[in-house]
């Protein structure tokens, strides 16, 4: 008699995904080894940033939109400035762009050092959190704090404060670092660079799950490893100009999420460290290339768990990029380029810690925002995360629910998602009934 295949239908629900920024939950329905449904449910309330800035003057926008995220704030600031300057026809000076890149690098160091050591590493060393991990691996926690403090220092000296910098303005900077401050950062960068190499070597040896899925990758590509400039490259076809990004990228609403899900050229896609290195491996510096050559993981990689390793390689890359930038430039005080209001539409696209960030603003003749469109990296990655989960889950079907839940969380955490950043898209419209006019004498 032929054996009957018995399928057990079960639902796995993770009500609160841990060790990510923001609030989301995951619902999975499996029937035997078949995945019937996967829902990455973004449950945070919408934050309405695109509506909040409507009607505001162009010079107010960067200080509002940089508050979308406490970690990627410098990236939102730089991207908003780029979009506004594009709309106003402003060409920033070379020094302005170098200082913005320095702030962007500080943000990368802040984010990558914390995500890798505090959110990702405990998963692979068998600990629930970094506090438990610190008891047996204090050197990892110490290194993370050391690197994070240095990232804070870079953003503070170049931008004015470590969270939500205020010196960068439309057309330039209100204040430039002194030569002593500049040299202080440069000396510390050279002394801490070996720590970044340590991180890359550590994450090259991690026992990542063996999982691959063909994926579309999207990232900026320029003359060097691009953070602020370049065209938008992808594995879907030829590179496109920044202004044409939304001709290829689309967003759709899903009924269970307060964030939109994106597609590029009609497919889910990935942005972030793995996408950047897959598309820009030839743009890496010598030390980053050496780390890749010495390690067992090669690029391009289609394993989403390797996002962690790609972030570690990027740490080495941004240290080299920063040292090169600072050795070849001596800061000087200069006034911002004058910004005159005019009607126009501008686009800014940069690479922030978690991936490609898009801002677009339409201004009227008084320089006030009449329309805004912001696409964050996490919002772009949500669709691809769901597709990864659908492919990753079937071989885990026989495992206990707790094991399946942990593996799902590990995969989601590898994307380093910021759920809060993804929940700002909704239009806000308030209709009020007119207050009745009192009728006296009745």
C-alpha positions as a printed Julia matrix, in Angstrom:
442×3 Matrix{Float64}:
   0.0    0.0     0.0
   1.32   3.41   -0.94
   2.15   5.68    1.96
  -0.05   8.69    2.44
   1.55  12.09    2.85
   0.08  13.77    5.89
   0.24  17.52    5.85
  -0.01  19.47    9.01
  -1.24  23.0     8.56
   0.1   25.39   11.14
   0.38  29.11   11.69
   3.39  30.78   13.19
   2.91  34.28   14.51
   5.67  36.54   15.78
   3.8   39.37   17.44
   6.83  41.56   18.05
   9.98  41.19   15.95
  12.91  41.85   18.26
  16.24  43.59   17.69
  15.02  45.77   14.84
  14.19  49.47   14.84
  10.44  50.05   15.01
   7.44  47.76   15.36
   6.42  44.95   13.04
   5.14  41.41   13.26
   5.26  38.34   11.07
   2.46  35.9    10.23
   3.26  32.61    8.47
   0.89  29.84    7.38
   2.46  26.51    6.35
   0.83  23.33    5.09
   3.44  20.6     5.3
   6.41  22.01    3.4
   4.24  24.39    1.43
   4.22  28.02    2.49
   0.65  29.22    2.07
   1.07  32.75    3.28
   3.74  35.12    4.59
   2.88  38.57    5.84
   5.39  41.03    7.17
   2.93  43.29    8.93
   4.08  46.83    9.6
   1.87  47.93   12.45
   3.26  51.34   13.34
   1.01  54.33   12.85
   1.74  56.5     9.83
   3.93  59.51   10.58
   2.82  61.77    7.7
   6.18  63.4     6.92
   5.28  64.0     3.3
   2.18  65.89    4.4
   3.83  67.76    7.25
   6.29  69.51    4.93
   3.7   70.69    2.4
   3.42  74.46    2.45
   6.77  74.93    4.18
   9.66  76.9     2.7
  12.47  74.95    1.07
  14.98  75.9     3.78
  12.8   74.33    6.49
  12.51  70.94    4.83
  15.89  69.32    5.67
  15.57  69.87    9.42
  12.11  68.26    9.34
  12.83  65.25    7.15
  16.08  64.35    8.92
  13.88  63.5    11.89
  12.34  60.6     9.98
  15.11  58.51   11.54
  17.38  58.91   14.55
  20.09  56.76   12.93
  19.86  57.71    9.26
  19.02  61.34   10.03
  22.24  62.62    8.39
  21.33  60.66    5.25
  17.83  62.11    5.11
  19.37  65.55    5.62
  21.85  65.11    2.75
  19.19  63.64    0.47
  16.71  66.44    1.16
  19.42  69.04    0.52
  20.3   67.38   -2.79
  16.64  67.37   -3.91
  16.06  71.01   -2.95
  19.27  72.17   -4.62
  18.25  70.25   -7.73
  14.9   72.06   -7.75
  16.56  75.48   -7.22
  19.38  74.92   -9.71
  22.12  75.19   -7.05
  25.53  73.6    -7.56
  27.23  73.11   -4.15
  30.99  73.62   -3.85
  33.45  70.73   -3.87
  34.12  71.25   -0.17
  30.4   71.14    0.63
  30.12  67.75   -1.08
  33.21  66.45    0.74
  31.8   67.52    4.11
  28.47  65.9     3.32
  30.25  62.7     2.38
  32.15  62.83    5.67
  28.85  63.1     7.56
  27.46  60.21    5.5
  30.49  58.11    6.44
  30.01  58.94   10.12
  26.42  57.7     9.82
  27.6   54.43    8.22
  30.04  53.84   11.08
  27.37  54.61   13.68
  24.82  52.25   12.17
  26.97  49.35   10.98
  28.94  49.06   14.23
  25.75  48.85   16.31
  23.74  46.62   13.99
  26.53  44.11   13.5
  27.56  43.77   17.15
  24.33  44.4    19.07
  21.59  43.1    16.74
  23.16  40.52   14.41
  26.09  38.94   16.26
  24.08  37.58   19.24
  22.04  35.49   16.79
  25.14  33.67   15.55
  26.87  33.28   18.91
  23.79  31.78   20.57
  22.71  34.67   22.77
  19.34  36.35   23.09
  20.83  39.83   23.29
  24.08  41.78   23.42
  24.0   42.15   27.21
  24.17  38.37   27.62
  26.78  38.17   24.86
  28.97  40.76   26.59
  29.61  38.4    29.51
  31.54  36.0    27.27
  32.56  38.36   24.44
  33.28  41.72   26.04
  35.75  42.62   23.29
  32.98  42.66   20.68
  30.81  45.03   22.71
  33.78  47.24   23.53
  34.71  47.46   19.84
  31.15  48.35   18.88
  31.01  51.18   21.42
  34.43  52.44   20.35
  33.43  52.59   16.69
  30.0   54.08   17.47
  31.6   56.87   19.52
  33.9   57.65   16.62
  30.97  57.81   14.2
  29.26  60.2    16.61
  32.4   62.33   16.71
  32.59  62.61   12.93
  28.97  63.72   12.62
  29.37  66.16   15.54
  32.48  67.87   14.19
  31.28  68.05   10.58
  27.57  68.53   11.25
  27.37  70.32   14.59
  25.84  67.55   16.73
  25.78  63.76   16.7
  22.01  63.41   16.17
  20.16  65.56   13.61
  23.07  67.78   12.46
  22.22  71.45   11.87
  25.28  72.94   10.12
  24.46  71.57    6.64
  22.03  73.95    4.89
  20.83  74.52    1.35
  23.9   75.6    -0.6
  26.58  74.73    1.94
  27.47  74.79    5.65
  26.98  77.42    8.32
  30.31  76.43    9.87
  33.3   74.38    8.73
  35.48  72.2    10.98
  38.72  73.78   12.13
  42.03  72.32   10.96
  42.67  70.99   14.46
  39.3   69.2    14.47
  39.98  67.89   10.96
  43.38  66.51   11.95
  41.95  65.04   15.14
  39.43  62.98   13.15
  42.08  61.91   10.64
  44.47  60.68   13.33
  41.72  58.72   15.09
  40.49  57.27   11.78
  43.92  55.83   11.09
  44.19  54.37   14.59
  40.71  52.78   14.46
  40.86  51.39   10.94
  42.35  48.05   12.18
  39.22  47.65   14.31
  37.1   47.81   11.15
  39.28  45.12    9.59
  38.72  42.98   12.72
  34.97  43.29   12.19
  35.27  42.2     8.56
  37.35  39.16    9.51
  34.93  38.22   12.31
  31.86  38.34   10.07
  33.62  36.42    7.3
  33.81  33.44    9.69
  30.19  33.49   10.85
  28.24  30.3    10.13
  25.51  31.79    7.94
  22.56  29.65    6.79
  23.07  28.14    3.35
  20.35  29.88    1.42
  20.34  31.65   -1.91
  17.59  33.23   -3.98
  17.92  35.04   -7.29
  17.23  38.7    -6.49
  17.21  42.07   -8.2
  19.74  44.46   -6.65
  19.62  48.27   -6.85
  22.27  50.79   -5.74
  24.06  53.94   -6.82
  27.12  53.44   -8.99
  29.63  56.21   -9.65
  33.3   56.7   -10.41
  34.15  55.34   -6.94
  32.18  53.56   -4.21
  29.13  55.81   -4.35
  27.47  57.33   -1.3
  26.14  60.61   -2.69
  26.64  60.55   -6.44
  26.28  58.3    -9.46
  23.48  56.77  -11.5
  21.08  54.1   -10.24
  22.44  50.71  -11.24
  20.53  47.45  -11.06
  20.72  43.83  -12.13
  17.45  44.45  -13.99
  19.09  46.35  -16.85
  21.07  49.49  -17.74
  21.67  52.18  -15.13
  19.1   54.97  -14.94
  19.48  58.6   -13.95
  18.27  59.68  -10.52
  15.46  61.76  -12.0
  14.08  58.63  -13.71
  14.1   56.39  -10.63
  10.33  56.49  -10.12
   9.78  55.46  -13.74
  11.17  52.07  -12.73
  10.33  51.83   -9.01
   6.71  51.46   -7.99
   4.99  51.27   -4.61
   1.83  49.35   -3.74
  -0.35  49.22   -0.64
  -1.05  45.91    1.08
  -4.08  45.72    3.39
  -2.11  44.35    6.34
   0.65  46.97    6.35
   0.94  50.66    7.13
   3.94  50.86    4.8
   4.05  50.44    1.03
   5.8   47.54   -0.7
   8.07  48.39   -3.64
   9.06  46.78   -6.93
  11.71  47.74   -9.5
  11.09  46.9   -13.15
   8.09  44.93  -11.92
   9.99  42.74   -9.43
  10.79  42.85   -5.71
  14.34  44.04   -5.15
  17.01  44.6    -2.51
  18.84  47.77   -1.56
  21.56  48.09    1.07
  25.06  46.83    1.73
  24.8   43.55   -0.21
  23.27  45.32   -3.21
  25.98  48.01   -3.09
  28.85  45.53   -3.03
  27.26  43.17   -5.57
  27.02  46.11   -7.99
  30.19  47.94   -6.98
  32.77  45.33   -6.01
  35.2   46.81   -8.52
  34.84  50.19   -6.79
  36.07  48.92   -3.41
  39.39  50.19   -2.09
  42.46  47.98   -1.77
  41.9   47.08    1.89
  38.24  46.16    1.42
  39.17  44.07   -1.63
  41.89  42.36    0.41
  39.38  41.45    3.13
  37.05  39.94    0.54
  39.92  38.02   -1.1
  41.05  36.58    2.26
  37.56  35.5     3.33
  35.45  32.53    2.21
  32.46  34.59    1.03
  32.62  35.95   -2.5
  30.56  38.57   -4.29
  28.2   38.82   -5.98
  26.24  36.82   -3.42
  22.53  36.01   -3.48
  22.38  34.98    0.19
  20.51  37.69    2.16
  22.25  36.63    5.38
  25.45  37.94    3.79
  24.11  41.47    4.21
  25.83  41.34    7.6
  29.18  40.51    6.02
  28.66  43.18    3.37
  28.14  45.77    6.12
  31.41  44.67    7.71
  33.23  45.09    4.39
  31.66  48.53    4.06
  33.09  49.52    7.43
  36.58  48.95    6.02
  35.63  50.76    2.81
  34.3   53.92    4.47
  37.37  54.17    6.73
  39.61  54.1     3.66
  37.34  56.52    1.81
  37.35  58.91    4.76
  41.13  58.82    5.2
  41.67  59.47    1.5
  39.16  62.33    1.53
  40.69  64.02    4.56
  44.32  63.59    3.52
  43.62  65.34    0.23
  41.62  68.29    1.51
  42.23  71.08    4.0
  39.0   72.73    5.2
  38.39  76.44    4.8
  35.55  78.69    5.84
  33.17  79.47    2.98
  29.68  80.94    2.77
  26.8   78.82    1.43
  25.72  79.4    -2.17
  22.81  81.84   -2.22
  19.46  80.09   -2.54
  16.72  81.98   -4.38
  13.15  80.66   -4.42
  11.74  79.47   -7.72
   9.29  76.92   -9.01
  10.71  73.53   -9.88
  10.97  69.85   -9.05
  14.11  68.27   -7.67
  15.3   64.75   -6.91
  17.89  63.59   -4.4
  19.16  60.0    -4.23
  21.89  58.85   -1.84
  23.11  55.66   -0.22
  22.37  55.56    3.49
  23.25  52.8     5.93
  20.3   50.59    5.03
  20.19  51.29    1.29
  19.15  53.7    -1.43
  17.15  56.7    -0.22
  14.95  58.8    -2.53
  13.53  62.3    -1.94
  11.58  64.35   -4.47
  10.09  67.81   -3.89
   8.02  70.11   -6.08
   8.3   73.81   -5.17
   6.13  76.78   -6.14
   7.45  80.23   -7.1
   7.82  81.19   -3.43
   9.92  78.11   -2.81
   7.25  76.32   -0.8
   6.67  72.58   -1.08
   3.55  71.64   -3.03
   4.32  67.93   -3.35
   6.74  65.45   -1.76
   7.7   61.83   -2.33
  10.09  59.9    -0.05
  11.09  56.24   -0.46
  13.11  54.78    2.38
  15.34  51.69    2.1
  13.2   49.58    4.43
  10.05  50.34    2.44
  11.89  49.23   -0.69
  13.1   46.0     0.98
   9.82  44.82    2.53
   8.57  43.06   -0.61
  11.89  41.26   -1.06
  11.96  40.17    2.59
   8.6   38.47    2.14
   9.82  36.68   -0.99
  12.98  35.55    0.81
  10.9   34.13    3.66
   8.67  32.19    1.25
  11.75  30.53   -0.26
  13.61  30.03    3.04
  10.81  28.42    5.06
   9.97  25.11    3.28
  13.15  23.23    4.35
  12.44  24.3     7.95
   8.96  22.77    7.98
   9.91  19.89   10.27
  11.57  22.1    12.87
   9.88  23.21   16.12
   7.95  26.46   15.88
  10.49  28.23   18.1
  13.31  27.3    15.71
  11.33  28.45   12.67
  10.48  31.74   14.38
  14.13  32.37   15.25
  15.28  31.68   11.7
  12.63  34.05   10.33
  13.77  36.77   12.69
  17.42  36.22   11.75
  16.6   36.65    8.09
  14.57  39.8     8.69
  17.25  41.24   10.99
  19.91  40.67    8.35
  18.24  43.44    6.32
  18.8   45.82    9.26
  15.27  47.18    8.8
  14.03  50.47   10.24
  10.28  49.95   10.37
   9.58  53.43   11.73
  11.19  55.0     8.64
   8.85  53.07    6.38
   5.58  54.34    7.87
   5.41  57.94    6.75
   3.81  57.66    3.35
   0.11  58.19    4.02
  -1.63  61.35    2.95
  -3.24  63.23    5.8
  -6.5   64.98    5.07
  -8.62  66.47    7.83
 -12.12  67.63    6.98
 -13.85  69.71    9.57
 -17.49  70.62    9.59
 -18.06  74.37    9.79
 -19.07  75.57   13.21
 -22.72  76.68   13.13
 -23.23  80.44   13.54
 -25.04  81.13   16.84
 -28.54  82.42   16.35
 -29.11  85.07   19.0
 -32.49  85.73   20.55
 -33.77  82.18   20.35
